[in-house]
Amino acid sequence: MAINRSPNLRLRAVREDQWKQSRAEFARELQAKADEMGERQISVDARLIARWEDGDTTRPRPIYRRVLVALTGLTEAELGIGPKRPEAPSQCPSPLLSVEPVDRRQFLAASTLPLATFGAGPSGRCVDPAIVDYFHEQLDGHYRADVMLGPHHLVPTVIVQYQLIVKLLNQASGEVRRPLLQVAAAYCGLVTWLYQDTGDLRQATAWANQTLELAHRAGDTQLVSHALTNKAMVAMDTGDGRATVELSSSALRDGRRLCPKVRVQAMQQAAHGHAMLGNRAEADAFLDGAAKLLGRVDDDYPWGNACRRTEDYVEIQRATCYSRLHVGVEATVLWEQVLSALPPTSRRDGGVFLARQASALADQRRLPESVDALVGAVRVAHETASARLHGEVEAAWRQLAPWHHEPEVRQAEQLVADLAGRPANG
């Protein structure tokens, strides 16, 4: 069978043009950098460099990516070792006044909006306010579909609908403009999350910034807080605990004016930031506060409704925080509770939770159970396109690093390697 390889020309150019080294010389430099960083579990030679450059290994393991970035001073994208991105009609959010016209046939293929309601018209044409309700209904459906389909199927559809909203904004005037700005911001917030789930944090950051701008233009305090919480989520995925806490605090600044749902969103995100910084007391305080507010969530905003749809919402956040804090026993108890109540439709989330449970079990050296949970997470990861889940699997595997040589752990090595698209030995 022919194998489709995609050579990494960027990495090769860095080695040949910038470092002016052979593969063996570059491998020695990389090994020396790994030793300097205290990374004792990697071994680099010319054959490994060749696998990366020739495309035999589609993406180096995270530990190798960290050393490559540290050695060269370049980003993963500049080295050609970043995550694959989903194809989408627009790779970056277009400025509101220069967005390309929506392709009508493309939109109809992904939507059921009647043709007559969005036919092109002269600038300044009156836009029916009822169109906003349509987009709200579509947005709610997109959030539900995300649980079942994952991000890659939804990114193109949601972006095309966002472009249509922008087109209507360019035509609208008067009182309908503010609701259109609000719904545009809400769609931007969803795209932010979808790109986060693909692992493309550059795009997620761009869309989060666009969400915040639109929320301010709409003059909507609730959406501004929602947008700041989205930015805190992106900061969390980059590993920046301080930024996560600071952005969440900004989201809560107008606390008296915020509805309960928006406060719950920001409070649970603040808890994650504090957990990243090792502060359990603060994390628990924010989660306890969110739990008290959960029963009061009664708004009709079509965004941010995970806290309504998800059973054990706060306990899921608490279990995640405890996993970050390496409170293994308490995290494991919570994960058992969460997973036992999870509906079958939440397949992707279940995979994420299994991987986090595997990490918590590894903290307790419960190796067979940790491996069982990890294998379950890998099976789900093969069914989804969630970079978040893939990252959680890699994190759990790193947590098991002290026992990689144990027979009960080694059985999972090839499964994890296959998921990452690399040989089991690196």
LUMDO-702545 format. One line per field, with one value per residue (C-alpha): residue number from 0; x, y, z; residue in one letter. Coordinates in Angstrom, 1 decimal. Layout:
N
n	c(NUM / ...) $
xx	c(X / ...) $
yy	c(Y / ...) $
zz	c(Z / ...) $
res	c(a / ...) $
This chain:
426
n	c(0 / 1 / 2 / 3 / 4 / 5 / 6 / 7 / 8 / 9 / 10 / 11 / 12 / 13 / 14 / 15 / 16 / 17 / 18 / 19 / 20 / 21 / 22 / 23 / 24 / 25 / 26 / 27 / 28 / 29 / 30 / 31 / 32 / 33 / 34 / 35 / 36 / 37 / 38 / 39 / 40 / 41 / 42 / 43 / 44 / 45 / 46 / 47 / 48 / 49 / 50 / 51 / 52 / 53 / 54 / 55 / 56 / 57 / 58 / 59 / 60 / 61 / 62 / 63 / 64 / 65 / 66 / 67 / 68 / 69 / 70 / 71 / 72 / 73 / 74 / 75 / 76 / 77 / 78 / 79 / 80 / 81 / 82 / 83 / 84 / 85 / 86 / 87 / 88 / 89 / 90 / 91 / 92 / 93 / 94 / 95 / 96 / 97 / 98 / 99 / 100 / 101 / 102 / 103 / 104 / 105 / 106 / 107 / 108 / 109 / 110 / 111 / 112 / 113 / 114 / 115 / 116 / 117 / 118 / 119 / 120 / 121 / 122 / 123 / 124 / 125 / 126 / 127 / 128 / 129 / 130 / 131 / 132 / 133 / 134 / 135 / 136 / 137 / 138 / 139 / 140 / 141 / 142 / 143 / 144 / 145 / 146 / 147 / 148 / 149 / 150 / 151 / 152 / 153 / 154 / 155 / 156 / 157 / 158 / 159 / 160 / 161 / 162 / 163 / 164 / 165 / 166 / 167 / 168 / 169 / 170 / 171 / 172 / 173 / 174 / 175 / 176 / 177 / 178 / 179 / 180 / 181 / 182 / 183 / 184 / 185 / 186 / 187 / 188 / 189 / 190 / 191 / 192 / 193 / 194 / 195 / 196 / 197 / 198 / 199 / 200 / 201 / 202 / 203 / 204 / 205 / 206 / 207 / 208 / 209 / 210 / 211 / 212 / 213 / 214 / 215 / 216 / 217 / 218 / 219 / 220 / 221 / 222 / 223 / 224 / 225 / 226 / 227 / 228 / 229 / 230 / 231 / 232 / 233 / 234 / 235 / 236 / 237 / 238 / 239 / 240 / 241 / 242 / 243 / 244 / 245 / 246 / 247 / 248 / 249 / 250 / 251 / 252 / 253 / 254 / 255 / 256 / 257 / 258 / 259 / 260 / 261 / 262 / 263 / 264 / 265 / 266 / 267 / 268 / 269 / 270 / 271 / 272 / 273 / 274 / 275 / 276 / 277 / 278 / 279 / 280 / 281 / 282 / 283 / 284 / 285 / 286 / 287 / 288 / 289 / 290 / 291 / 292 / 293 / 294 / 295 / 296 / 297 / 298 / 299 / 300 / 301 / 302 / 303 / 304 / 305 / 306 / 307 / 308 / 309 / 310 / 311 / 312 / 313 / 314 / 315 / 316 / 317 / 318 / 319 / 320 / 321 / 322 / 323 / 324 / 325 / 326 / 327 / 328 / 329 / 330 / 331 / 332 / 333 / 334 / 335 / 336 / 337 / 338 / 339 / 340 / 341 / 342 / 343 / 344 / 345 / 346 / 347 / 348 / 349 / 350 / 351 / 352 / 353 / 354 / 355 / 356 / 357 / 358 / 359 / 360 / 361 / 362 / 363 / 364 / 365 / 366 / 367 / 368 / 369 / 370 / 371 / 372 / 373 / 374 / 375 / 376 / 377 / 378 / 379 / 380 / 381 / 382 / 383 / 384 / 385 / 386 / 387 / 388 / 389 / 390 / 391 / 392 / 393 / 394 / 395 / 396 / 397 / 398 / 399 / 400 / 401 / 402 / 403 / 404 / 405 / 406 / 407 / 408 / 409 / 410 / 411 / 412 / 413 / 414 / 415 / 416 / 417 / 418 / 419 / 420 / 421 / 422 / 423 / 424 / 425) $
xx	c(0.0 / 1.3 / 2.0 / 1.1 / 4.0 / 4.1 / 7.7 / 8.4 / 10.2 / 10.2 / 12.2 / 14.6 / 15.1 / 15.8 / 18.5 / 20.1 / 19.7 / 19.8 / 21.9 / 23.9 / 24.2 / 23.9 / 21.1 / 23.7 / 25.1 / 21.6 / 20.6 / 23.7 / 22.6 / 19.1 / 20.3 / 22.5 / 19.6 / 17.4 / 20.1 / 20.5 / 16.7 / 16.7 / 14.7 / 16.1 / 13.6 / 14.5 / 17.1 / 17.9 / 19.8 / 20.0 / 17.4 / 14.8 / 15.5 / 15.1 / 11.7 / 10.5 / 11.8 / 10.6 / 7.1 / 7.4 / 6.4 / 3.7 / 4.4 / 7.0 / 5.9 / 5.3 / 8.6 / 10.6 / 8.6 / 9.4 / 13.1 / 13.0 / 11.3 / 13.8 / 16.8 / 15.8 / 13.8 / 11.1 / 7.4 / 5.9 / 4.3 / 7.6 / 9.2 / 6.3 / 5.4 / 2.2 / -1.2 / -3.1 / -5.8 / -9.3 / -10.1 / -12.6 / -14.0 / -12.1 / -8.9 / -9.0 / -12.0 / -12.4 / -12.8 / -16.5 / -16.4 / -14.3 / -15.7 / -16.1 / -19.7 / -21.3 / -21.4 / -25.2 / -24.8 / -22.2 / -24.5 / -27.6 / -25.6 / -25.1 / -28.2 / -32.0 / -32.4 / -35.0 / -33.4 / -35.8 / -34.7 / -31.1 / -31.0 / -28.5 / -29.9 / -28.8 / -26.7 / -29.0 / -31.8 / -34.1 / -33.2 / -36.1 / -35.4 / -36.9 / -33.7 / -32.0 / -34.3 / -33.4 / -29.7 / -30.2 / -32.0 / -29.2 / -26.6 / -28.3 / -28.4 / -24.7 / -23.7 / -25.7 / -24.2 / -20.7 / -21.1 / -21.9 / -19.9 / -16.8 / -15.2 / -14.1 / -17.6 / -18.9 / -16.2 / -17.0 / -20.8 / -20.5 / -18.1 / -20.3 / -23.2 / -21.1 / -20.2 / -23.9 / -24.5 / -21.7 / -23.3 / -26.6 / -24.8 / -23.4 / -27.0 / -28.7 / -29.3 / -31.3 / -32.4 / -31.7 / -27.9 / -27.4 / -29.1 / -27.1 / -23.8 / -24.8 / -25.5 / -22.3 / -20.3 / -22.1 / -21.1 / -17.5 / -17.5 / -18.5 / -15.8 / -13.3 / -14.3 / -14.3 / -10.8 / -9.6 / -11.0 / -9.0 / -5.8 / -5.4 / -4.8 / -3.7 / -7.0 / -8.8 / -7.1 / -8.0 / -11.7 / -11.7 / -10.4 / -13.1 / -15.7 / -14.6 / -14.6 / -18.1 / -19.4 / -18.1 / -19.6 / -22.9 / -22.6 / -23.6 / -22.1 / -23.1 / -21.3 / -18.2 / -17.9 / -18.5 / -15.8 / -13.3 / -14.0 / -13.4 / -10.0 / -9.3 / -10.1 / -7.6 / -5.0 / -5.6 / -4.9 / -1.6 / -0.7 / -0.8 / -2.4 / -1.9 / -3.5 / -6.4 / -7.0 / -6.6 / -9.0 / -11.5 / -11.3 / -11.9 / -14.9 / -16.3 / -15.6 / -19.2 / -20.5 / -23.7 / -24.8 / -24.0 / -26.6 / -25.9 / -24.8 / -22.2 / -20.9 / -20.8 / -18.8 / -16.2 / -16.0 / -15.3 / -12.7 / -11.0 / -11.0 / -9.0 / -6.5 / -5.9 / -5.6 / -2.9 / -1.1 / -1.4 / -3.9 / -6.5 / -8.2 / -9.0 / -10.1 / -12.5 / -13.9 / -14.7 / -16.3 / -18.4 / -19.6 / -20.5 / -22.4 / -24.5 / -25.4 / -26.1 / -29.8 / -30.5 / -29.4 / -32.6 / -31.6 / -32.5 / -29.1 / -28.3 / -24.6 / -22.7 / -25.3 / -23.0 / -23.7 / -27.4 / -26.9 / -24.2 / -24.9 / -22.5 / -21.2 / -19.4 / -18.1 / -16.6 / -14.8 / -13.7 / -12.5 / -10.4 / -9.0 / -8.1 / -6.4 / -4.4 / -3.5 / -2.5 / -5.0 / -5.3 / -7.7 / -10.3 / -10.1 / -10.6 / -13.7 / -15.2 / -14.3 / -16.0 / -19.1 / -19.0 / -18.4 / -21.1 / -23.7 / -22.4 / -25.0 / -23.9 / -24.2 / -21.3 / -18.7 / -16.0 / -16.3 / -16.3 / -12.9 / -11.5 / -12.8 / -11.3 / -7.9 / -8.1 / -9.1 / -6.1 / -3.8 / -5.5 / -5.1 / -1.4 / -0.9 / -2.0 / 0.2 / -2.9 / -1.3 / -3.7 / -6.7 / -4.9 / -4.0 / -7.5 / -8.8 / -6.2 / -6.9 / -10.6 / -9.7 / -7.5 / -10.4 / -12.6 / -9.8 / -9.7 / -13.3 / -13.0 / -11.0 / -10.6 / -7.1 / -8.1 / -8.7 / -5.4 / -3.7 / -5.3 / -4.1 / -0.6 / -0.8 / -1.9 / 0.9 / 3.4 / 1.9 / 2.7 / 6.3 / 8.0 / 6.4 / 6.7 / 9.0 / 6.4 / 4.7 / 1.2 / 1.9 / 3.9 / 0.8 / -0.6 / 2.6 / 1.8 / -1.8 / -0.7 / 2.0 / -0.5 / -2.8 / 0.0 / 1.0 / 4.6 / 6.6 / 6.3 / 10.0 / 9.8) $
yy	c(0.0 / 3.4 / 5.8 / 9.4 / 11.4 / 15.1 / 16.2 / 18.9 / 21.4 / 24.0 / 22.0 / 20.9 / 24.6 / 25.5 / 22.8 / 23.4 / 27.1 / 28.5 / 26.0 / 24.8 / 21.3 / 17.7 / 15.7 / 14.0 / 17.4 / 18.8 / 15.6 / 16.1 / 19.7 / 18.7 / 15.9 / 18.3 / 20.8 / 18.0 / 17.1 / 20.7 / 20.9 / 17.8 / 15.8 / 12.3 / 10.3 / 11.2 / 9.9 / 11.8 / 10.6 / 11.3 / 8.7 / 10.4 / 13.8 / 12.1 / 10.6 / 14.1 / 15.8 / 13.1 / 12.9 / 9.3 / 10.8 / 13.3 / 15.2 / 14.8 / 13.9 / 16.9 / 16.3 / 16.6 / 19.6 / 21.4 / 20.8 / 21.8 / 25.1 / 25.7 / 25.0 / 27.0 / 29.8 / 29.3 / 28.5 / 25.1 / 26.6 / 28.1 / 24.6 / 22.9 / 20.8 / 22.5 / 20.9 / 20.3 / 22.9 / 22.2 / 23.6 / 26.5 / 29.1 / 31.8 / 31.1 / 34.4 / 36.5 / 39.1 / 42.7 / 43.5 / 46.0 / 44.0 / 40.5 / 38.6 / 38.1 / 34.8 / 32.1 / 31.4 / 27.8 / 27.0 / 28.5 / 26.6 / 23.3 / 23.9 / 25.7 / 25.7 / 29.5 / 30.3 / 32.0 / 34.9 / 36.2 / 36.9 / 37.8 / 40.5 / 44.0 / 47.6 / 49.0 / 50.4 / 48.0 / 47.3 / 44.0 / 42.1 / 41.9 / 38.4 / 37.2 / 37.5 / 34.9 / 32.5 / 32.9 / 32.3 / 29.1 / 28.0 / 28.8 / 26.7 / 23.8 / 24.2 / 23.9 / 20.7 / 19.4 / 20.1 / 17.5 / 14.8 / 15.9 / 17.6 / 20.8 / 20.0 / 19.4 / 22.6 / 25.2 / 25.8 / 26.0 / 28.4 / 30.7 / 30.9 / 31.8 / 34.4 / 35.9 / 36.2 / 38.0 / 40.4 / 41.0 / 41.8 / 44.1 / 46.0 / 46.5 / 47.2 / 50.4 / 51.6 / 49.3 / 46.0 / 46.7 / 46.1 / 42.6 / 41.7 / 42.8 / 40.7 / 37.6 / 38.1 / 38.2 / 35.0 / 33.2 / 34.4 / 33.0 / 29.6 / 29.7 / 30.5 / 27.3 / 25.2 / 26.3 / 25.6 / 22.1 / 21.6 / 22.7 / 25.8 / 28.4 / 31.1 / 31.1 / 30.7 / 33.9 / 35.8 / 34.9 / 35.6 / 39.1 / 39.6 / 38.4 / 40.9 / 43.8 / 42.9 / 42.6 / 46.1 / 47.5 / 46.0 / 47.6 / 44.3 / 43.8 / 40.1 / 39.4 / 41.4 / 39.1 / 36.0 / 37.2 / 37.8 / 34.3 / 32.9 / 34.6 / 33.1 / 29.7 / 30.2 / 31.4 / 28.2 / 26.1 / 27.9 / 27.0 / 30.6 / 30.4 / 34.0 / 35.3 / 32.9 / 34.3 / 37.9 / 37.6 / 35.7 / 38.5 / 41.1 / 39.1 / 39.3 / 43.0 / 44.1 / 41.3 / 43.0 / 43.6 / 40.1 / 37.3 / 34.1 / 32.1 / 34.6 / 34.6 / 30.8 / 30.8 / 33.2 / 31.7 / 28.2 / 29.6 / 31.5 / 28.2 / 26.5 / 29.4 / 29.1 / 25.3 / 25.9 / 28.1 / 25.4 / 27.3 / 24.8 / 27.1 / 29.7 / 27.1 / 25.6 / 29.0 / 29.9 / 26.5 / 26.7 / 30.1 / 28.8 / 25.8 / 28.2 / 30.2 / 27.3 / 26.9 / 30.5 / 30.3 / 31.3 / 33.6 / 33.0 / 33.7 / 31.0 / 30.9 / 29.5 / 26.9 / 24.1 / 24.6 / 23.9 / 20.9 / 19.2 / 16.9 / 17.4 / 20.6 / 22.0 / 18.7 / 18.1 / 21.4 / 20.5 / 17.1 / 18.8 / 21.3 / 18.5 / 16.6 / 19.8 / 20.0 / 16.3 / 15.6 / 12.0 / 10.4 / 13.1 / 13.6 / 9.9 / 9.8 / 12.7 / 11.2 / 8.0 / 9.9 / 12.0 / 9.1 / 7.0 / 9.7 / 10.7 / 10.2 / 8.2 / 11.2 / 12.9 / 10.6 / 13.2 / 14.6 / 11.1 / 10.5 / 13.7 / 12.7 / 9.2 / 10.7 / 13.0 / 10.0 / 8.1 / 11.0 / 11.0 / 7.2 / 7.5 / 10.0 / 7.2 / 4.6 / 2.6 / 1.5 / -1.1 / 1.1 / 4.1 / 2.2 / 0.9 / 4.5 / 5.7 / 2.9 / 3.9 / 7.5 / 6.5 / 4.6 / 7.7 / 9.9 / 7.8 / 8.5 / 12.3 / 15.2 / 16.8 / 18.1 / 18.7 / 15.0 / 14.1 / 16.5 / 15.0 / 11.5 / 12.8 / 14.4 / 11.2 / 9.3 / 11.8 / 11.3 / 7.6 / 8.3 / 6.8 / 3.5 / 3.3 / 0.3 / -1.6 / -4.4 / -3.3 / 0.3 / -0.6 / -2.2 / 1.3 / 2.7 / 1.7 / 2.8 / 6.3 / 6.4 / 5.4 / 8.2 / 10.7 / 9.4 / 8.5 / 5.3 / 4.0 / 4.6 / 8.3) $
zz	c(0.0 / -0.9 / 2.0 / 1.6 / 3.2 / 3.7 / 4.0 / 6.7 / 4.4 / 7.2 / 9.6 / 6.9 / 5.9 / 9.5 / 9.8 / 6.4 / 5.8 / 9.3 / 11.3 / 8.2 / 9.8 / 8.7 / 10.3 / 12.6 / 13.8 / 14.3 / 16.3 / 18.6 / 19.2 / 20.0 / 22.4 / 24.2 / 24.6 / 26.0 / 28.5 / 29.5 / 30.0 / 32.2 / 29.6 / 30.2 / 28.3 / 24.8 / 22.4 / 19.2 / 16.2 / 12.5 / 11.6 / 13.9 / 12.2 / 8.9 / 9.9 / 10.9 / 7.8 / 5.4 / 6.9 / 8.2 / 11.6 / 11.0 / 14.2 / 16.9 / 20.4 / 22.8 / 24.7 / 21.4 / 20.3 / 23.5 / 23.0 / 19.3 / 20.2 / 23.0 / 20.8 / 17.8 / 19.4 / 16.8 / 17.3 / 16.4 / 13.4 / 12.2 / 12.5 / 10.7 / 13.8 / 14.9 / 14.9 / 11.7 / 11.1 / 9.8 / 6.4 / 6.7 / 4.4 / 6.3 / 8.2 / 10.2 / 11.2 / 8.5 / 9.5 / 9.7 / 6.8 / 4.4 / 4.7 / 1.5 / 0.2 / 1.3 / -1.4 / -1.6 / -2.7 / 0.0 / 2.6 / 1.5 / 1.6 / 5.4 / 6.4 / 6.0 / 5.9 / 3.2 / 0.2 / 0.1 / 3.6 / 2.7 / -1.0 / -1.8 / -1.6 / -1.7 / 1.2 / 3.9 / 3.1 / 6.1 / 7.8 / 9.4 / 13.2 / 13.2 / 11.5 / 14.8 / 16.4 / 13.5 / 14.2 / 17.9 / 17.2 / 14.9 / 17.5 / 20.1 / 17.6 / 16.8 / 20.5 / 20.8 / 17.5 / 18.8 / 21.5 / 18.9 / 15.8 / 17.1 / 15.7 / 12.2 / 10.9 / 12.4 / 11.8 / 8.1 / 8.7 / 11.6 / 9.9 / 6.8 / 9.0 / 10.8 / 7.4 / 6.6 / 9.8 / 8.9 / 5.5 / 7.2 / 9.5 / 6.6 / 5.3 / 8.6 / 10.4 / 13.4 / 16.3 / 14.5 / 14.5 / 18.2 / 18.2 / 15.1 / 16.8 / 19.8 / 17.7 / 15.7 / 19.0 / 20.1 / 16.9 / 17.2 / 20.8 / 19.4 / 16.7 / 19.4 / 21.3 / 18.1 / 17.2 / 20.8 / 20.4 / 17.2 / 19.0 / 16.9 / 19.6 / 17.2 / 15.5 / 18.8 / 20.0 / 16.9 / 17.2 / 21.0 / 20.3 / 17.6 / 20.1 / 22.7 / 20.1 / 19.0 / 22.5 / 23.3 / 20.1 / 21.1 / 24.6 / 26.1 / 29.6 / 29.7 / 26.4 / 27.4 / 30.4 / 28.3 / 25.8 / 28.6 / 30.0 / 26.4 / 26.4 / 29.9 / 28.4 / 25.6 / 28.2 / 30.2 / 27.1 / 26.6 / 30.2 / 31.5 / 34.9 / 35.8 / 32.7 / 33.3 / 36.7 / 35.6 / 32.7 / 34.8 / 37.4 / 34.7 / 33.6 / 37.2 / 37.7 / 37.1 / 39.2 / 40.4 / 36.8 / 35.6 / 35.3 / 37.2 / 34.2 / 33.2 / 36.8 / 36.9 / 33.6 / 34.9 / 38.4 / 37.2 / 34.9 / 37.7 / 39.7 / 36.9 / 36.8 / 40.6 / 40.3 / 37.6 / 40.1 / 42.9 / 45.0 / 46.1 / 48.6 / 46.0 / 43.4 / 45.9 / 46.9 / 43.3 / 42.6 / 45.8 / 44.7 / 41.2 / 42.8 / 44.8 / 41.7 / 39.4 / 40.5 / 39.6 / 36.0 / 34.1 / 31.2 / 27.6 / 26.0 / 23.4 / 24.3 / 27.4 / 28.3 / 29.1 / 32.8 / 32.0 / 29.7 / 31.7 / 34.6 / 37.6 / 35.8 / 38.9 / 40.0 / 36.6 / 37.0 / 40.5 / 39.4 / 36.6 / 39.1 / 41.5 / 38.7 / 37.9 / 41.6 / 41.7 / 44.5 / 43.2 / 45.7 / 45.7 / 41.9 / 41.3 / 43.5 / 41.5 / 38.1 / 39.0 / 40.0 / 36.8 / 34.4 / 35.9 / 35.2 / 31.7 / 28.9 / 25.8 / 23.6 / 25.4 / 23.8 / 23.3 / 26.8 / 28.2 / 26.5 / 28.0 / 31.5 / 31.1 / 30.3 / 33.3 / 35.4 / 34.1 / 35.3 / 38.8 / 39.1 / 38.0 / 40.9 / 43.2 / 41.4 / 40.6 / 37.3 / 35.9 / 36.5 / 35.0 / 31.9 / 31.5 / 31.6 / 29.2 / 26.7 / 26.9 / 26.2 / 23.2 / 21.7 / 21.9 / 20.5 / 17.4 / 16.8 / 17.2 / 15.8 / 19.2 / 19.8 / 23.4 / 23.9 / 22.2 / 24.5 / 27.5 / 26.4 / 26.0 / 29.5 / 31.0 / 29.3 / 30.7 / 34.1 / 33.7 / 32.7 / 35.8 / 35.0 / 31.2 / 31.6 / 33.6 / 31.5 / 32.5 / 31.3 / 28.2 / 26.7 / 26.1 / 24.5 / 20.9 / 21.2 / 22.4 / 19.7 / 16.9 / 18.1 / 17.8 / 14.4 / 15.5 / 16.1 / 19.6 / 20.4 / 19.6) $
res	c(m / a / i / n / r / s / p / n / l / r / l / r / a / v / r / e / d / q / w / k / q / s / r / a / e / f / a / r / e / l / q / a / k / a / d / e / m / g / e / r / q / i / s / v / d / a / r / l / i / a / r / w / e / d / g / d / t / t / r / p / r / p / i / y / r / r / v / l / v / a / l / t / g / l / t / e / a / e / l / g / i / g / p / k / r / p / e / a / p / s / q / c / p / s / p / l / l / s / v / e / p / v / d / r / r / q / f / l / a / a / s / t / l / p / l / a / t / f / g / a / g / p / s / g / r / c / v / d / p / a / i / v / d / y / f / h / e / q / l / d / g / h / y / r / a / d / v / m / l / g / p / h / h / l / v / p / t / v / i / v / q / y / q / l / i / v / k / l / l / n / q / a / s / g / e / v / r / r / p / l / l / q / v / a / a / a / y / c / g / l / v / t / w / l / y / q / d / t / g / d / l / r / q / a / t / a / w / a / n / q / t / l / e / l / a / h / r / a / g / d / t / q / l / v / s / h / a / l / t / n / k / a / m / v / a / m / d / t / g / d / g / r / a / t / v / e / l / s / s / s / a / l / r / d / g / r / r / l / c / p / k / v / r / v / q / a / m / q / q / a / a / h / g / h / a / m / l / g / n / r / a / e / a / d / a / f / l / d / g / a / a / k / l / l / g / r / v / d / d / d / y / p / w / g / n / a / c / r / r / t / e / d / y / v / e / i / q / r / a / t / c / y / s / r / l / h / v / g / v / e / a / t / v / l / w / e / q / v / l / s / a / l / p / p / t / s / r / r / d / g / g / v / f / l / a / r / q / a / s / a / l / a / d / q / r / r / l / p / e / s / v / d / a / l / v / g / a / v / r / v / a / h / e / t / a / s / a / r / l / h / g / e / v / e / a / a / w / r / q / l / a / p / w / h / h / e / p / e / v / r / q / a / e / q / l / v / a / d / l / a / g / r / p / a / n / g) $
